[in-house]
Amino acid sequence: MRIILDGMGGDNAPLEIVKGAVEASKLIEDEIIIVGLEEDINAELAKYSYDDDKISVVHASEIIENEDAPVRAVRTKKDSSMVVGINMVKNGEGDLFISAGNTGALMAGSLFNLGRIQGIDRPALGSVYPILGDKACLLVDAGANSECKPDNLLEFAMMGSIYMEKVIGRPSPKVGLVNLGVEENKGSTLTKAAFELLDKSHMNFIGNVEAREVPMGACDVIVCDGFVGNVILKLTEGLAINIMNLLKEKFTDGTKAKLGAMLLMDKIKGLKSEFDYTEYGGAPILGVKGPVVKMHGSSNANAVKNTILKGIPYAKENVVGTISDAVFDIEEILTEEE
């Protein structure tokens, strides 16, 4: 299997990208191909000892920056590391593409160059959401589609369920619809209609979940439009940072507090790791005809390594093909509604 890695995407490229690739290569048998400015990437690779049969470089002369307009960048920077990498997957030269670059451009490039899975109206961004003291769940959509129709939420649920089952190994994952109340008749026109569709599906739909239930592990697949999903992610991230900063402040306030912190250090580190996004890998773009994974823009080597390790099953378990086959179930439900 060949993993295509965008060597120039993200705030810490190519330094952390290359370091993470080297660390991952020591744990897998698969080949990693880093795409980008060959001279810069080779200069970083020269710092490490690695198996050159497992890591290679493909030159791409351009870089899509975070401030670039996504669609324009994809259309004009055809020799960028991102576009070249996506096309390698399209042309069968790679099995999985991973990038920490411009999210909008990655979505646009995936849509333009790979195309949608037939029957999927809106591809979505799935984000692994950490649950305290429990296994992580998947939030879909995490920000790709701010305005949705009910059938889009049905698609998100189906794609998220398949990903959780195939990649995370969670059989019959519980699906919950984010709403302002658990009652079936609550919510907006969108969520009420989506509830009806999800309730008719063959998925393990448990009904509406309130936002406060999400961090408690109420379900395995959190379904919502991209606006709500992105707000949930950003709020959770900000809250986690504030909690950790508050703990640090309290445990460094005086000698007694410092002694207590020393005694609880293992527990504090464990709590910190629960919120650490670098441990969970990247966010799959679900609904396009090829495995594509988006990493956090500020990903360090640990995040890169884990995204590679946890992205491999996305390709090997043929998630794209399974989603394509499952589209018939969605069409059947929607036909019943007409």
URRA-V971482 format. One record per pair of residues at least 24 apart in sequence whose ideal C-beta (glycine too) atoms are under 6 Angstrom apart, sorted by the first residue. I is the first residue (numbers start at 1). J is the second residue. If there is no record, write none. Layout:
i & j
I & J
I & J
This chain:
i & j
1 & 30
1 & 95
2 & 31
2 & 33
2 & 94
2 & 95
3 & 30
3 & 32
3 & 96
3 & 308
4 & 33
4 & 85
4 & 88
4 & 94
4 & 97
5 & 32
5 & 34
5 & 98
6 & 81
6 & 82
6 & 85
6 & 99
6 & 101
7 & 34
7 & 35
7 & 36
7 & 41
7 & 81
8 & 36
8 & 63
8 & 81
9 & 99
9 & 100
9 & 101
10 & 100
10 & 297
10 & 299
11 & 297
11 & 298
14 & 40
14 & 41
14 & 44
15 & 44
16 & 300
16 & 301
17 & 304
18 & 44
18 & 45
19 & 301
20 & 301
20 & 304
20 & 305
22 & 48
22 & 50
23 & 305
24 & 305
24 & 308
25 & 50
25 & 54
25 & 55
33 & 58
35 & 60
35 & 81
35 & 84
35 & 85
36 & 60
36 & 81
60 & 84
64 & 101
64 & 102
64 & 105
66 & 102
70 & 104
70 & 105
70 & 108
71 & 108
73 & 105
74 & 105
74 & 108
74 & 109
82 & 109
83 & 109
86 & 113
87 & 113
89 & 290
90 & 114
95 & 315
96 & 291
96 & 311
96 & 315
97 & 292
98 & 293
98 & 307
98 & 311
100 & 295
100 & 297
100 & 299
103 & 294
106 & 294
107 & 144
110 & 285
110 & 288
110 & 292
114 & 288
114 & 289
114 & 290
115 & 289
117 & 287
117 & 289
117 & 323
117 & 324
119 & 327
120 & 155
120 & 287
121 & 152
122 & 152
123 & 285
123 & 287
123 & 288
124 & 156
124 & 286
124 & 287
125 & 283
126 & 160
126 & 163
126 & 283
126 & 284
126 & 286
127 & 233
127 & 283
128 & 280
130 & 274
131 & 217
132 & 274
134 & 217
136 & 280
137 & 220
138 & 164
138 & 221
139 & 222
139 & 229
141 & 226
141 & 229
142 & 229
142 & 233
142 & 283
143 & 226
143 & 229
143 & 230
144 & 226
145 & 226
146 & 226
146 & 227
148 & 225
150 & 193
150 & 194
150 & 197
151 & 334
153 & 194
153 & 223
154 & 197
154 & 330
156 & 223
157 & 198
157 & 203
157 & 223
158 & 326
159 & 286
159 & 287
159 & 323
160 & 221
161 & 203
161 & 221
162 & 319
162 & 322
162 & 323
163 & 319
164 & 220
164 & 221
166 & 317
166 & 319
167 & 313
167 & 314
170 & 220
172 & 204
173 & 220
173 & 221
174 & 204
174 & 206
174 & 219
174 & 220
175 & 203
175 & 205
175 & 221
176 & 206
176 & 209
176 & 218
176 & 219
177 & 208
177 & 223
178 & 224
178 & 228
179 & 208
182 & 208
197 & 333
200 & 333
201 & 333
240 & 275
278 & 302
278 & 303
279 & 306
281 & 306
281 & 307
281 & 310
282 & 307
284 & 314
291 & 315
